[in-house]
Each structure stands twice: as structure tokens, then as C-alpha cells.
């Protein structure tokens, strides 16, 4: 929570898909006891349970309460172990156009997304990966 890395990462365009629906408190008896799984092309890449969270949901809510909440606000958490960056060869785990991602939370449902190339979603070239180039031209 102190680094803010997860919040920043989830704030980048396309990095925080949400849905396909939300549930109310009465539909999830214990939010700290939900199995979660992330699959890429049917292969399980991440698996865990909210019971394993280092910082609990009530703690997250309390921590951010000082900022004030409004209807529709979303609090993001970390992620289940198994992200690409911690794999022996992360490049083998990076998503590619054509991949199908399924994120499942017990009692909530499955969110399915397909990875598309930049050109399929935008009519402008992608941002440069060269940190020293000038985008001003």
C-alpha cells in the first residue's frame, strides 16, 4: 500500500478490466474467503484465495476512508502470486494478441477478455518505448 505501485499499474488504460458485473454485500457472505483463478488460453497462470491477502479488505477500506468515498468508487487490491514479472523467463508469460484471458472469482463470475494488437483498437501509432525520444516531433 505504501508504494502505490498496484494502484498506479491499475490506472493505466486497458490495465484494469472490471466486470462483467458487480455484486452486493449480501451476495458474497465472506469476501475474505473467495477462490480466484486467472487463465490464459485455458492454462492456469494464477490461483489463490482472498483469505491469503496480506492486507484485508476491511483494512483497505479503513485505510482509504480518510480520502472519502463516493458511489461507484472502486478500491483495487494487489494480485495473486504468479505474475509474469516473477517468472524465471517473464517474456514467456507476457500476453500476446490473440490470447484469451479469464479471471474468475468464486461467487462473482468469470471476466473474459481477448488481447488485440494496438492497431485493432487505435488509429494512431503506439507510444514510443524509447524514453529519450521526443513525442513533440
C-alpha positions as semicolon CSV with decimal commas, in nm:
position;residue;x (nm);y (nm);z (nm)
1;X;0,000;0,000;0,000
2;X;0,283;0,239;0,075
3;X;0,447;0,210;-0,266
4;X;0,127;0,274;-0,462
5;X;0,262;0,052;-0,741
6;X;-0,053;-0,158;-0,771
7;X;-0,282;0,144;-0,779
8;X;-0,065;0,311;-1,043
9;X;-0,050;-0,002;-1,260
10;X;-0,423;-0,049;-1,247
11;X;-0,471;0,314;-1,352
12;X;-0,306;0,270;-1,693
13;X;-0,551;0,250;-1,986
14;X;-0,657;-0,114;-2,053
15;X;-0,473;-0,246;-1,743
16;X;-0,772;-0,282;-1,510
17;X;-1,065;-0,455;-1,677
18;X;-1,367;-0,461;-1,447
19;X;-1,688;-0,658;-1,473
20;X;-1,880;-0,810;-1,629
21;X;-2,093;-0,721;-1,326
22;X;-2,066;-0,624;-0,964
23;X;-2,219;-0,799;-0,665
24;X;-2,367;-0,660;-0,348
25;X;-2,256;-0,746;0,005
26;X;-2,549;-0,984;0,058
27;X;-2,440;-1,192;-0,245
28;X;-2,092;-1,264;-0,104
29;X;-2,113;-1,395;0,253
30;X;-1,739;-1,363;0,323
31;X;-1,522;-1,157;0,085
32;X;-1,213;-1,292;0,266
33;X;-1,289;-1,648;0,155
34;X;-1,316;-1,639;-0,225
35;X;-1,121;-1,864;-0,460
36;X;-0,966;-1,678;-0,754
37;X;-0,805;-1,801;-1,072
38;X;-0,655;-1,638;-1,381
39;X;-0,628;-1,841;-1,700
40;X;-0,455;-1,755;-2,028
41;X;-0,577;-1,966;-2,319
42;X;-0,715;-2,213;-2,066
43;X;-0,382;-2,251;-1,880
44;X;-0,395;-2,160;-1,511
45;X;-0,142;-1,881;-1,453
46;X;-0,252;-1,752;-1,114
47;X;-0,454;-1,917;-0,840
48;X;-0,529;-1,812;-0,486
49;X;-0,789;-1,711;-0,232
50;X;-0,880;-1,380;-0,074
51;X;-0,806;-1,548;0,261
52;X;-0,437;-1,519;0,162
53;X;-0,446;-1,140;0,129
54;X;-0,170;-0,970;0,327
55;X;-0,392;-0,666;0,378
56;X;-0,758;-0,750;0,436
57;X;-1,048;-0,580;0,260
58;X;-1,173;-0,411;0,582
59;X;-0,819;-0,275;0,635
60;X;-0,809;-0,138;0,278
61;X;-1,146;0,030;0,325
62;X;-1,039;0,180;0,659
63;X;-0,703;0,297;0,518
64;X;-0,865;0,482;0,228
65;X;-1,168;0,613;0,419
66;X;-0,987;0,937;0,500
67;X;-1,000;1,022;0,128
68;X;-1,378;0,992;0,128
69;X;-1,584;0,758;-0,085
70;X;-1,850;0,827;-0,345
71;X;-2,098;0,592;-0,509
72;X;-1,920;0,393;-0,777
73;X;-1,570;0,420;-0,627
74;X;-1,353;0,111;-0,670
75;X;-1,072;0,001;-0,440
76;X;-0,814;-0,217;-0,610
77;X;-0,604;-0,474;-0,431
78;X;-0,278;-0,643;-0,519
79;X;-0,276;-0,961;-0,722
80;X;-0,247;-1,334;-0,671
81;X;0,103;-1,481;-0,694
82;X;0,222;-1,586;-1,035
83;X;0,255;-1,261;-1,231
84;X;0,481;-1,267;-1,535
85;X;0,744;-1,041;-1,381
86;X;0,841;-1,301;-1,119
87;X;0,869;-1,595;-1,358
88;X;1,213;-1,736;-1,450
89;X;1,163;-1,601;-1,803
90;X;0,893;-1,330;-1,784
91;X;0,881;-1,285;-2,162
92;X;0,733;-1,635;-2,194
93;X;0,436;-1,517;-1,988
94;X;0,365;-1,175;-2,140
95;X;0,029;-1,152;-2,312
96;X;0,013;-1,152;-2,690
97;X;-0,252;-1,059;-2,946
98;X;-0,498;-1,346;-2,976
99;X;-0,466;-1,459;-2,613
100;X;-0,790;-1,511;-2,419
101;X;-0,778;-1,411;-2,053
102;X;-1,028;-1,546;-1,800
103;X;-1,034;-1,401;-1,449
104;X;-1,265;-1,594;-1,217
105;X;-1,374;-1,511;-0,864
106;X;-1,584;-1,764;-0,677
107;X;-1,941;-1,644;-0,635
108;X;-1,888;-1,347;-0,866
109;X;-1,823;-1,496;-1,210
110;X;-1,577;-1,503;-1,497
111;X;-1,445;-1,198;-1,683
112;X;-1,322;-1,287;-2,032
113;X;-1,109;-1,057;-2,243
114;X;-0,918;-1,102;-2,567
115;X;-0,584;-0,938;-2,631
116;X;-0,585;-0,741;-2,954
117;X;-0,297;-0,568;-3,130
118;X;-0,270;-0,193;-3,079
119;X;-0,373;-0,131;-3,442
120;X;-0,705;-0,313;-3,389
121;X;-0,805;-0,078;-3,108
122;X;-0,646;0,253;-3,213
123;X;-0,598;0,453;-3,530
124;X;-0,277;0,614;-3,406
125;X;0,067;0,457;-3,367
126;X;0,155;0,325;-3,021
127;X;0,353;0,537;-2,781
128;X;0,725;0,508;-2,822
129;X;0,921;0,272;-2,600
130;X;1,224;0,499;-2,637
131;X;1,233;0,709;-2,321
132;X;1,469;0,960;-2,480
133;X;1,275;1,035;-2,797
134;X;1,069;1,347;-2,829
135;X;0,698;1,295;-2,889
136;X;0,665;1,665;-2,978
137;X;0,835;1,596;-3,311
